[in-house]
Amino acid sequence: MSTRLDLTQDVGALTALIVDVESVSGHEKELADAVEEALRTLPHLTVDRDGDSIVARTGLGRAERVVIAGHLDTVPLAGNLPSRVEGDLLYGCGTSDMKAGVAVALKLAAALQAPSRDVTYVFYDCEEIEAERNGLLRLSRSHPDWLAGDFAVLMEPTDGMIEGGCQGTLRAQIITRGKRAHSARSWFGVNAVHAAQPVLEILNAYEARLPVVDGLEYHEGLNAVAITGGVAGNVIPDECVVTVNYRFAPDLSLEDAQAHVSEVFRGFEVRFTDGAPAARPGLNHPVAAAFVDAVGGEPRAKLGWTDVSLFSSLGVPAVNYGPGDPNLAHQQGEFVSLEKIADCERGMLDWLA
């Protein structure tokens, strides 16, 4: 039986309905079908679909266009469906990250028949898994015109605060090499695991930067996230790999960040395995300033990576803003405040109405 979304109901009730439609990454079709069906009933919107990503746009000829985006997928279930309400809190998989934000965007799409700016609403799939399957990335390649705008709001959980830009991320392998030998005659070999000790000493002594970018303070981090080495219980290992993750501020490009890691581990073999660029806050844009005025609060830096990075690569300044608490994302006991959802809806309506 297909799910029908009533966009006239209270935003908290709509959130609960969306949460109860299971949409683990790669299995968003039922929810995408429901979103598409609901949006196609709205005559003021043009609706397009690519896979399980839905894009709806106004075409009023306004001087500015804003993009409001949110992903439909969640991490795997942990016995946390169906949703339930306890007091002001709605519990369930995806409540915070980020079906509450999706519900707000759907309410805006229905309510704003003549917004002050043209609006593009993007609901996309596969954000919680490997980047190559990300629906927003797919849209940027197949239909970049669908994502065009002067400013974007990604409705990631921020606990009702504006979080500007995002940090970049990269992973690198720091490799130490040795010589195999029988562990009973270890002096004939060179132990690569022992040789990794200086790598760990560098990491322990590392002092992270706290740069201020466009008025927001970011907190970088360089940490070991894995270490592997060893051949067998009686063999001196000839290779050890320490995998490090560098979270870098948006005053650095991905290439700058790679150069920094190479410098930190000068003299070691360094192999970069993946990376994603950071995004500047973009809060100096007039549309962004109006958004800050309407929503209120003091913007802060996004200490993590989000898809605002992709919008930044398209030349669209973007911020994160959503009712969920990012500290609850992916937890079994994930929840969202119903009051925060309503506040988020009011702030966005004030901005766009």
Disulfide bonds with the S-S distance in Angstrom:
none
